[in-house]
């Protein structure tokens, strides 16, 4: 079985083959890292939706050709639902992977050699192996464990009165849930917090492709060594545990990954690395950022918070509305496999097409008054924050049940909890990554 990283070829640096039919506005805004450190650029999205829904965008990295940005709901749905015309496998799901000399060899290979980058039939074969761990019956047991861990984390917060919600709760619950589904021994779980820290750093550096040469001070050298050690440990641990599960299967997702096959052959170690990286990163990041983002939203819309506190039965719908509003995965890329056309714009085979989920989730043609939080929104579940079609996020229900449980417990227990300023958002245009979210509340016992 060929490795995707062995056949990966970057898009040709030629610019658009066909002249843009829409105005060239905000032509580099979607790659401006400073802009995303302020939150997603909702104003830019709105302007693109209205004036240039299929917009040619430049890229900051020399040699990269640019891409077509989609910001309307129907167009994102069309591309995500048509993997024959719009491939994940031909160029991966990231805007760009940078020149070879700037890539971390192991992270690049693992990020490309993963299920999320596969087209049919390989993608479906691997996806079917994972499905038993995301069924309602299995998740009922997960939900019970999530409820217990949420209570434990809130117990630790209860006497503080103020804290960083990311450190105290948002970063910890998703990793607990991931480790439960994977079957990670409790003694090994603290390692995941360290690995996630370094993966986030890698994501931020990869996203910020405008930077020039870095002065290699002793501090920078020490950090690079620590980074390489942590990433190496993460992959070494994953390979060890996956091979262990092949020899001694257990009723957990790690065994499903380890024993997955493509064309009746067990995955090569390189694909095990890709599967491990994908599950560790994707199993944590979206939930973490939606838990944090929901707290900020409820502070900004106190009427909606009161409505939810008065009727917790609204929680499932509210969770969909939180996810719609936050849209933690900013984009996904596809590559056109043949000449095609979207909304009157001709697109050539080989060109990048990038779907902006946050923009689609605030399309006023689908969601009335889309920039307002409404926990009773009738069509909140129509959001596409988890994608659509064959690549829809397989773990979306896990994310939803964690979000629901957190707010089902935290709102009655700390009724006056609120975001109090000082949010820190990573300069990353792939994931809306909230690194710090200070909150305050009346501590228990006062």
C-alpha positions as CSV (number, residue, x, y, z in Angstrom):
1,X,0.0,0.0,0.0
2,X,1.5,3.4,-1.0
3,X,1.9,6.1,1.6
4,X,0.2,9.3,0.8
5,X,3.3,11.2,1.9
6,X,5.2,9.4,-0.8
7,X,2.9,10.6,-3.5
8,X,2.1,14.0,-2.1
9,X,2.8,16.8,-4.6
10,X,2.2,20.5,-3.8
11,X,-0.1,22.5,-6.0
12,X,1.6,24.2,-9.0
13,X,2.5,27.8,-8.2
14,X,0.6,29.5,-11.1
15,X,-2.2,31.4,-9.6
16,X,-5.8,30.9,-10.9
17,X,-6.1,29.3,-14.3
18,X,-9.3,31.2,-15.0
19,X,-9.8,34.9,-14.2
20,X,-11.8,35.5,-11.0
21,X,-15.4,36.6,-11.8
22,X,-15.9,38.1,-8.3
23,X,-14.0,41.2,-6.9
24,X,-10.5,40.6,-5.5
25,X,-11.3,41.8,-2.0
26,X,-9.5,41.0,1.3
27,X,-7.1,39.0,-0.8
28,X,-4.8,38.0,2.0
29,X,-7.0,38.4,5.1
30,X,-7.6,34.6,5.4
31,X,-3.9,34.0,5.9
32,X,-3.3,37.0,8.3
33,X,-2.4,35.3,11.6
34,X,-2.7,38.5,13.6
35,X,-6.3,38.7,12.4
36,X,-7.1,35.2,13.7
37,X,-5.5,35.9,17.0
38,X,-8.4,38.3,17.6
39,X,-10.9,35.6,16.8
40,X,-12.4,34.5,13.5
41,X,-12.8,37.4,11.1
42,X,-16.6,37.5,11.0
43,X,-16.7,40.8,9.1
44,X,-14.4,39.5,6.4
45,X,-16.5,36.4,6.1
46,X,-19.7,38.5,5.7
47,X,-18.1,40.7,3.0
48,X,-16.9,37.7,1.1
49,X,-20.3,36.0,1.3
50,X,-22.0,39.1,0.0
51,X,-19.5,40.2,-2.7
52,X,-17.2,37.3,-3.5
53,X,-18.5,34.0,-2.3
54,X,-16.0,32.2,-4.5
55,X,-12.9,34.3,-3.9
56,X,-9.3,33.9,-5.1
57,X,-7.0,34.3,-2.1
58,X,-3.3,34.8,-2.0
59,X,-0.9,32.9,0.3
60,X,2.0,34.3,2.3
61,X,4.5,31.5,1.6
62,X,6.6,32.0,-1.5
63,X,5.8,29.4,-4.1
64,X,2.3,28.7,-3.0
65,X,-0.3,29.4,-5.7
66,X,-3.3,30.7,-3.7
67,X,-6.7,29.1,-3.4
68,X,-10.4,29.5,-3.9
69,X,-12.2,30.4,-0.6
70,X,-15.9,29.4,-0.2
71,X,-18.0,31.2,2.4
72,X,-21.6,30.4,1.6
73,X,-23.3,27.4,3.2
74,X,-24.6,25.8,0.0
75,X,-21.2,25.9,-1.7
76,X,-19.5,24.4,1.3
77,X,-22.1,21.6,1.5
78,X,-21.6,20.9,-2.2
79,X,-17.9,20.6,-2.1
80,X,-17.8,18.6,1.2
81,X,-20.4,16.2,-0.3
82,X,-18.6,15.6,-3.6
83,X,-15.3,13.8,-2.9
84,X,-15.0,12.6,-6.5
85,X,-14.6,16.2,-7.8
86,X,-13.0,17.6,-4.7
87,X,-10.3,15.3,-3.3
88,X,-8.8,15.2,0.2
89,X,-6.1,12.8,-1.0
90,X,-4.6,14.8,-3.8
91,X,-3.3,17.6,-1.6
92,X,-4.3,17.0,2.0
93,X,-6.7,19.0,4.1
94,X,-4.4,21.9,5.1
95,X,-4.0,25.1,3.1
96,X,-0.3,24.2,2.5
97,X,2.4,22.1,4.1
98,X,5.3,24.4,3.4
99,X,8.6,23.6,1.5
100,X,10.4,20.4,2.6
101,X,13.1,22.2,4.4
102,X,10.6,23.8,6.8
103,X,8.6,20.7,7.6
104,X,9.0,18.6,10.8
105,X,9.6,15.2,9.0
106,X,7.7,13.1,11.4
107,X,4.8,15.5,11.9
108,X,4.5,16.1,8.2
109,X,4.4,12.4,7.3
110,X,2.0,11.6,10.1
111,X,-0.3,14.5,9.2
112,X,-0.5,13.4,5.6
113,X,-0.6,9.6,6.2
114,X,-4.0,9.7,8.0
115,X,-7.6,8.7,7.3
116,X,-8.7,12.3,7.1
117,X,-6.7,12.8,3.9
118,X,-7.9,9.6,2.2
119,X,-10.5,9.3,-0.6
120,X,-12.7,6.2,-1.3
121,X,-12.2,3.3,-1.0
122,X,-9.5,3.6,1.7
123,X,-11.3,6.2,3.7
124,X,-14.5,4.2,4.0
125,X,-12.6,1.0,4.9
126,X,-10.8,2.7,7.9
127,X,-13.9,4.6,8.9
128,X,-15.9,1.4,9.3
129,X,-13.3,0.1,11.7
130,X,-13.9,3.1,14.0
131,X,-17.7,3.1,14.0
132,X,-18.4,0.7,16.9
133,X,-16.9,3.2,19.3
134,X,-19.2,6.0,18.3
135,X,-22.6,4.3,18.4
136,X,-25.3,5.4,20.9
137,X,-25.0,2.2,22.9
138,X,-21.3,2.7,23.4
139,X,-21.5,6.4,24.0
140,X,-24.1,5.9,26.8
141,X,-21.2,4.5,28.9
142,X,-18.9,7.2,27.9
143,X,-21.5,9.8,28.9
144,X,-21.6,8.4,32.4
145,X,-17.9,8.7,32.8
146,X,-17.9,12.2,31.4
147,X,-20.5,13.3,34.0
148,X,-18.3,11.9,36.8
149,X,-15.2,13.6,35.5
150,X,-17.0,16.9,35.0
151,X,-18.2,16.9,38.6
152,X,-14.6,16.1,39.8
153,X,-13.2,19.0,37.8
154,X,-15.9,21.4,39.0
155,X,-15.2,20.3,42.6
156,X,-11.6,21.5,42.1
157,X,-12.8,24.8,40.8
158,X,-15.6,25.3,43.4
159,X,-13.6,27.2,46.1
160,X,-11.5,29.4,43.8
161,X,-13.9,32.1,42.7
162,X,-11.8,32.8,39.6
163,X,-9.6,30.7,37.3
164,X,-8.5,30.1,33.8
165,X,-11.3,27.9,32.4
166,X,-9.0,26.4,29.8
167,X,-6.5,25.2,32.4
168,X,-9.1,24.1,35.0
169,X,-11.7,22.4,32.7
170,X,-11.7,22.9,28.9
171,X,-8.3,21.3,28.3
172,X,-8.7,18.5,30.8
173,X,-12.2,17.0,30.1
174,X,-11.6,16.2,26.4
175,X,-8.3,14.5,27.2
176,X,-10.0,12.4,29.9
177,X,-12.7,11.4,27.4
178,X,-10.2,10.6,24.7
179,X,-8.2,8.4,27.0
180,X,-11.3,6.6,28.2
181,X,-12.3,5.8,24.6
182,X,-8.8,4.8,23.6
183,X,-8.2,2.7,26.7
184,X,-5.1,4.6,27.9
185,X,-3.9,3.5,31.3
186,X,-4.5,6.2,34.0
187,X,-0.8,6.4,34.8
188,X,0.0,7.4,31.2
189,X,-2.7,10.1,30.9
190,X,-0.7,13.1,32.1
191,X,1.6,12.7,29.1
192,X,-1.2,13.7,26.8
193,X,-1.4,17.3,28.3
194,X,2.3,17.7,27.5
195,X,1.9,16.4,24.0
196,X,-1.1,18.6,23.3
197,X,0.9,21.6,24.4
198,X,3.7,20.9,21.9
199,X,1.2,20.0,19.1
200,X,-0.5,23.4,19.6
201,X,2.9,25.1,19.3
202,X,3.6,23.2,16.1
203,X,0.2,24.2,14.7
204,X,0.8,27.9,15.5
205,X,4.2,27.9,13.9
206,X,2.9,26.1,10.9
207,X,0.0,28.5,10.6
208,X,2.3,31.5,10.9
209,X,4.2,31.2,7.6
210,X,5.1,34.9,7.4
211,X,7.9,34.7,9.9
212,X,11.6,35.2,8.8
213,X,14.6,33.4,10.1
214,X,14.7,32.7,13.9
215,X,17.7,33.6,15.9
216,X,18.9,30.3,17.4
217,X,19.5,31.5,21.0
218,X,20.2,28.9,23.7
219,X,16.6,29.2,24.9
220,X,15.3,28.5,21.4
221,X,17.7,25.6,21.1
222,X,16.5,24.1,24.4
223,X,12.9,24.5,23.4
224,X,13.5,22.8,20.0
225,X,15.1,19.9,21.9
226,X,12.2,19.6,24.3
227,X,9.7,19.8,21.4
228,X,11.5,17.0,19.4
229,X,11.7,14.9,22.6
230,X,8.0,15.3,23.3
231,X,6.9,14.6,19.7
232,X,9.2,11.6,19.5
233,X,7.8,10.3,22.8
234,X,4.2,10.7,21.6
235,X,4.8,8.7,18.4
236,X,6.9,6.1,20.2
237,X,4.1,5.6,22.8
238,X,1.5,5.4,20.1
239,X,3.3,2.7,18.1
240,X,4.1,0.7,21.3
241,X,0.5,0.7,22.5
242,X,-1.0,0.0,19.0
243,X,1.3,-3.0,18.5
244,X,0.5,-4.1,22.0
245,X,-3.2,-4.0,21.1
246,X,-2.6,-6.1,17.9
247,X,-1.1,-8.8,20.1
248,X,-3.6,-8.5,22.9
249,X,-6.9,-6.9,21.7
250,X,-9.1,-5.0,24.2
251,X,-12.6,-3.5,23.9
252,X,-11.3,0.0,23.0
253,X,-10.7,2.3,20.1
254,X,-7.0,1.8,20.3
255,X,-7.5,-1.8,19.3
256,X,-9.8,-0.8,16.5
257,X,-7.1,1.5,15.1
258,X,-4.4,-1.1,15.6
259,X,-6.3,-3.9,13.9
260,X,-7.8,-1.8,11.0
261,X,-7.0,-3.0,7.5
262,X,-6.9,-1.5,4.0
263,X,-7.4,-4.0,1.2
264,X,-7.2,-6.8,3.9
265,X,-3.8,-5.7,5.0
266,X,-2.9,-4.3,8.4
267,X,-1.8,-0.7,8.4
268,X,1.9,0.1,7.9
269,X,3.6,1.7,10.9
270,X,3.5,5.0,9.0
271,X,-0.3,4.9,8.9
272,X,-0.4,4.0,12.6
273,X,1.5,7.2,13.2
274,X,-1.0,9.1,11.2
275,X,-4.0,7.5,12.9
276,X,-2.4,8.2,16.3
277,X,-1.8,11.9,15.5
278,X,-5.3,12.4,14.1
279,X,-7.1,10.9,17.1
280,X,-4.9,12.6,19.7
281,X,-5.3,16.1,18.1
282,X,-8.9,15.8,16.7
283,X,-10.2,14.1,19.8
284,X,-9.2,17.1,22.0
285,X,-9.1,20.4,20.1
286,X,-12.6,21.0,18.9
287,X,-14.3,20.1,22.2
288,X,-11.8,22.1,24.2
289,X,-12.3,25.3,22.2
290,X,-16.1,25.0,22.1
291,X,-16.4,24.6,25.9
292,X,-14.4,27.8,26.3
293,X,-16.1,29.6,23.4
294,X,-19.5,28.8,24.8
295,X,-18.7,30.5,28.1
296,X,-17.7,33.7,26.3
297,X,-20.9,33.6,24.3
298,X,-23.1,33.1,27.4
299,X,-21.4,36.1,29.0
300,X,-22.0,38.2,25.9
301,X,-25.7,37.1,25.7
302,X,-26.9,37.1,29.4
303,X,-30.5,36.7,28.3
304,X,-29.7,33.4,26.6
305,X,-27.8,32.3,29.7
306,X,-30.9,33.0,31.8
307,X,-33.1,31.2,29.4
308,X,-30.9,28.1,29.5
309,X,-30.6,28.2,33.3
310,X,-34.4,28.3,33.5
311,X,-34.8,25.3,31.3
312,X,-32.0,22.9,31.0
313,X,-34.0,20.8,28.6
314,X,-32.8,23.3,26.0
315,X,-29.3,22.0,26.4
316,X,-29.0,19.7,23.4
317,X,-30.2,22.5,21.1
318,X,-28.0,25.0,22.9
319,X,-25.0,22.8,22.3
320,X,-25.6,22.8,18.6
321,X,-26.0,26.6,18.7
322,X,-22.7,27.0,20.6
323,X,-20.9,24.8,18.1
324,X,-22.5,26.8,15.2
325,X,-21.4,30.1,16.7
326,X,-17.8,29.0,17.7
327,X,-17.1,26.8,14.6
328,X,-13.8,25.6,16.1
329,X,-12.4,24.1,12.9
330,X,-11.9,27.2,10.7
331,X,-11.5,25.5,7.3
332,X,-10.9,22.3,5.4
333,X,-9.2,22.1,2.0
334,X,-10.0,20.0,-1.0
335,X,-8.2,19.8,-4.4
336,X,-10.2,19.8,-7.6
337,X,-9.7,16.6,-9.6
338,X,-11.1,18.0,-12.8
339,X,-12.3,21.3,-14.3
340,X,-15.5,22.4,-12.6
341,X,-17.5,25.5,-11.8
342,X,-18.9,26.9,-8.5
343,X,-21.4,29.8,-8.6
344,X,-20.3,30.9,-12.0
345,X,-16.6,30.7,-11.2
346,X,-14.5,28.3,-13.3
347,X,-12.1,26.2,-11.3
348,X,-9.3,24.2,-12.9
349,X,-8.2,20.7,-12.0
350,X,-5.4,20.8,-9.4
351,X,-6.5,24.0,-7.8
352,X,-7.1,24.3,-4.0
353,X,-10.7,24.9,-2.8
354,X,-11.0,25.8,0.9
355,X,-14.3,25.6,2.8
356,X,-14.8,28.1,5.6
357,X,-17.1,26.5,8.1
358,X,-17.5,29.5,10.4
359,X,-18.5,31.6,7.4
360,X,-21.0,29.0,6.2
361,X,-22.5,28.6,9.7
362,X,-23.3,32.3,9.7
363,X,-24.8,32.5,6.3
364,X,-28.0,34.6,6.6
365,X,-29.6,32.7,3.8
366,X,-29.7,29.7,6.2
367,X,-29.6,31.1,9.7
368,X,-31.8,34.1,10.5
369,X,-29.8,36.9,12.4
370,X,-26.8,34.5,12.3
371,X,-24.4,36.5,14.5
372,X,-26.7,36.3,17.5
373,X,-26.7,33.5,20.0
374,X,-30.2,31.9,20.2
375,X,-30.4,28.7,22.4
376,X,-33.8,28.1,20.9
377,X,-32.8,28.5,17.3
378,X,-35.1,26.1,15.3
379,X,-32.4,25.0,12.8
380,X,-29.3,25.1,15.0
381,X,-28.6,21.5,14.2
382,X,-28.1,22.4,10.5
383,X,-24.6,23.7,11.3
384,X,-21.8,22.1,9.5
385,X,-19.0,22.8,12.0
386,X,-18.2,19.1,11.9
387,X,-18.2,18.9,8.1
388,X,-20.6,17.2,5.8
389,X,-20.7,14.1,3.6
390,X,-18.3,11.2,3.8
391,X,-15.7,13.1,5.9
392,X,-18.2,14.4,8.6
393,X,-16.4,14.2,11.9
394,X,-16.8,10.7,13.3
395,X,-16.6,11.9,16.9
396,X,-19.1,14.7,16.7
397,X,-21.5,13.1,19.2
398,X,-18.6,12.7,21.7
399,X,-18.0,16.5,21.4
400,X,-21.7,17.3,21.8
401,X,-22.2,15.1,24.9
402,X,-19.2,16.7,26.7
403,X,-20.4,20.2,25.9
404,X,-23.9,19.4,27.1
405,X,-22.7,17.8,30.3
406,X,-20.4,20.7,31.2
407,X,-23.1,23.3,30.9
408,X,-25.8,21.1,32.4
409,X,-23.6,21.0,35.6
410,X,-21.8,24.3,35.6
411,X,-24.8,26.7,35.1
412,X,-26.8,25.5,38.2
413,X,-23.7,25.1,40.3
414,X,-22.1,28.4,39.5
415,X,-25.0,30.5,38.3
416,X,-23.1,33.8,38.2
417,X,-20.0,32.4,36.3
418,X,-18.8,34.7,33.6
419,X,-15.9,35.4,31.3
420,X,-14.0,38.4,32.8
421,X,-11.7,39.5,30.0
422,X,-8.2,38.6,28.9
423,X,-8.9,35.8,26.4
424,X,-5.8,34.5,24.6
425,X,-6.4,33.1,21.1
426,X,-3.6,31.4,19.2
427,X,-2.6,33.0,15.9
428,X,-3.8,30.0,13.9
429,X,-6.0,30.1,10.8
430,X,-6.9,26.4,10.9
431,X,-8.3,25.9,14.4
432,X,-9.9,28.6,16.6
433,X,-7.6,27.7,19.5
434,X,-8.5,29.5,22.8
435,X,-5.4,29.2,25.0
436,X,-6.7,31.1,28.0
437,X,-10.2,32.2,29.2
438,X,-10.4,33.8,32.6
439,X,-13.7,33.4,34.5
440,X,-15.0,34.5,37.8
441,X,-17.9,33.2,40.0
442,X,-19.1,33.1,43.6
443,X,-17.1,30.3,45.3
444,X,-19.1,27.6,47.0
445,X,-19.5,28.2,50.7
446,X,-19.8,32.0,50.4
